[in-house]
């Protein structure tokens, strides 16, 4: 594992993936390898892509899956690492898709849990990483995904308005006002 992915590997090891049900219906034991491979992707077409990972971690029925909080935690580690732009955009897109879910999957492992709140808590732990992404990423997709995530979880409206003003034309036109 490269130095750039050490933090990602460390976060992956914190979770019991084999105890989780994957979006494909199997054990989640194979998910860490997919997340690591995506985190290392330098460009589209160089290996696994967002779609290849998303079917394992993002519900097509707009539901939170059991692995969602763990996937969000790994995605935030990707953003805190020196990973390729393509990988950063893919993980931001994954977080945005997960946070946009409407309901929890009806599985016993989720009974009594508020997976949406767990996912939001994981993102809040890395809140400043998203602010930095909006202000410093060279990718308009990364900037817009990070900003959209912040609009979903940031409780400080004034700070978000200041970010919007500071980012100015670095944000797509539809996110500027």
C-alpha positions as CSV (number, residue, x, y, z in Angstrom):
1,X,0.0,0.0,0.0
2,X,1.3,3.4,-0.9
3,X,1.9,6.2,1.6
4,X,-1.0,8.1,0.0
5,X,-3.4,5.3,0.9
6,X,-2.1,4.5,4.4
7,X,-4.8,6.6,6.0
8,X,-7.5,4.9,3.8
9,X,-6.2,1.5,4.8
10,X,-6.1,2.4,8.4
11,X,-9.8,3.5,8.2
12,X,-10.8,0.3,6.3
13,X,-9.3,-1.8,9.1
14,X,-11.5,-0.2,11.7
15,X,-14.6,-1.9,10.3
16,X,-15.9,-5.5,10.3
17,X,-16.8,-5.7,6.6
18,X,-17.5,-9.4,6.6
19,X,-20.2,-8.9,9.2
20,X,-22.0,-6.4,6.9
21,X,-24.4,-7.2,4.1
22,X,-23.2,-5.8,0.8
23,X,-25.4,-4.1,-1.8
24,X,-24.8,-7.1,-4.1
25,X,-26.4,-9.4,-1.5
26,X,-23.2,-11.0,-0.4
27,X,-21.0,-10.5,2.6
28,X,-19.2,-7.1,2.6
29,X,-15.8,-8.7,2.9
30,X,-14.9,-7.8,-0.7
31,X,-15.9,-4.1,-0.3
32,X,-12.5,-2.9,1.2
33,X,-10.6,-4.1,-1.9
34,X,-13.0,-2.2,-4.1
35,X,-12.8,1.0,-2.1
36,X,-9.0,0.8,-2.1
37,X,-8.8,0.1,-5.8
38,X,-11.1,3.1,-6.5
39,X,-9.0,5.3,-4.1
40,X,-5.9,4.6,-6.2
41,X,-7.5,5.2,-9.6
42,X,-5.6,8.0,-11.4
43,X,-8.2,8.4,-14.2
44,X,-11.4,7.1,-15.7
45,X,-10.8,3.8,-17.5
46,X,-7.7,2.9,-15.5
47,X,-9.5,0.2,-13.5
48,X,-12.6,0.0,-11.4
49,X,-14.9,3.1,-11.6
50,X,-17.5,4.7,-9.5
51,X,-20.3,2.5,-11.0
52,X,-18.3,-0.6,-10.3
53,X,-18.1,0.2,-6.6
54,X,-21.5,2.0,-6.2
55,X,-23.5,-1.1,-6.8
56,X,-22.0,-2.6,-3.7
57,X,-22.4,0.4,-1.4
58,X,-25.2,2.7,-2.8
59,X,-28.7,1.3,-2.9
60,X,-30.5,1.7,-6.3
61,X,-33.7,2.0,-4.3
62,X,-32.5,5.1,-2.5
63,X,-32.0,3.3,0.8
64,X,-29.2,3.4,3.4
65,X,-27.3,0.1,3.4
66,X,-25.7,-1.4,6.4
67,X,-22.2,-0.5,5.2
68,X,-23.1,3.2,4.5
69,X,-21.5,4.7,7.6
70,X,-18.3,2.7,7.1
71,X,-18.1,3.6,3.4
72,X,-18.6,7.3,4.3
73,X,-15.8,7.1,6.8
74,X,-13.5,5.5,4.2
75,X,-14.5,8.2,1.7
76,X,-13.6,10.9,4.1
77,X,-10.2,9.3,4.6
78,X,-9.7,9.3,0.9
79,X,-10.4,13.0,0.9
80,X,-7.9,13.6,3.7
81,X,-5.3,11.7,1.7
82,X,-3.2,12.7,-1.3
83,X,-5.3,10.7,-3.7
84,X,-5.8,11.3,-7.5
85,X,-8.5,13.7,-8.5
86,X,-10.5,11.0,-10.2
87,X,-10.6,9.0,-7.0
88,X,-11.6,12.1,-5.0
89,X,-14.5,12.9,-7.3
90,X,-15.7,9.3,-7.2
91,X,-15.7,9.2,-3.4
92,X,-17.4,12.6,-3.1
93,X,-20.1,11.3,-5.5
94,X,-20.5,8.2,-3.4
95,X,-20.9,10.2,-0.2
96,X,-23.4,12.5,-1.9
97,X,-25.4,9.5,-3.2
98,X,-25.4,7.9,0.3
99,X,-26.5,11.1,2.0
100,X,-29.3,11.6,-0.5
101,X,-30.9,8.2,0.4
102,X,-34.5,8.5,1.6
103,X,-34.9,5.5,4.0
104,X,-33.0,2.6,5.6
105,X,-33.0,-0.8,4.0
106,X,-35.4,-3.1,5.9
107,X,-32.8,-5.5,7.3
108,X,-32.5,-6.8,10.8
109,X,-29.0,-5.5,11.3
110,X,-30.3,-1.9,11.0
111,X,-33.1,-2.3,13.5
112,X,-32.8,0.5,16.1
113,X,-30.1,2.4,14.2
114,X,-30.3,5.8,12.5
115,X,-28.0,5.2,9.6
116,X,-28.6,8.6,8.2
117,X,-27.4,10.2,11.4
118,X,-24.4,7.9,11.5
119,X,-23.4,8.8,8.0
120,X,-23.8,12.5,8.7
121,X,-21.7,12.1,11.9
122,X,-18.9,10.5,9.8
123,X,-19.0,13.5,7.3
124,X,-19.0,16.0,10.2
125,X,-15.8,14.5,11.5
126,X,-14.1,15.7,8.3
127,X,-16.1,18.8,7.6
128,X,-13.1,21.0,7.0
129,X,-11.9,18.6,4.4
130,X,-15.0,19.4,2.4
131,X,-14.5,23.1,2.8
132,X,-10.9,22.7,1.6
133,X,-12.1,20.7,-1.4
134,X,-14.5,23.4,-2.4
135,X,-11.9,26.1,-2.2
136,X,-8.8,24.3,-3.6
137,X,-9.8,21.4,-5.8
138,X,-8.9,21.8,-9.5
139,X,-12.0,19.7,-10.4
140,X,-15.3,21.4,-10.8
141,X,-17.0,18.1,-10.1
142,X,-15.1,17.7,-6.8
143,X,-15.9,21.3,-5.8
144,X,-19.6,21.0,-6.6
145,X,-20.0,17.5,-5.0
146,X,-18.3,18.8,-1.8
147,X,-20.4,21.9,-1.7
148,X,-23.6,19.9,-2.2
149,X,-22.6,17.6,0.6
150,X,-22.1,20.6,2.8
151,X,-25.6,21.9,1.9
152,X,-27.0,18.7,3.3
153,X,-25.1,18.5,6.6
154,X,-23.7,21.9,7.5
155,X,-25.7,23.4,10.4
156,X,-24.0,26.8,10.3
157,X,-25.8,28.6,7.5
158,X,-23.6,31.7,7.8
159,X,-20.4,29.7,7.3
160,X,-21.9,28.0,4.3
161,X,-22.9,31.4,2.8
162,X,-19.4,32.7,3.4
163,X,-18.0,29.6,1.6
164,X,-20.3,30.2,-1.3
165,X,-19.2,33.8,-1.6
166,X,-15.5,32.9,-1.2
167,X,-15.7,30.1,-3.8
168,X,-17.5,32.5,-6.2
169,X,-17.0,31.4,-9.8
170,X,-15.2,28.2,-8.8
171,X,-18.7,26.8,-8.1
172,X,-21.0,25.9,-11.0
173,X,-23.4,28.7,-11.8
174,X,-26.4,26.8,-10.3
175,X,-24.6,26.6,-6.9
176,X,-23.6,30.3,-6.7
177,X,-26.8,31.7,-5.3
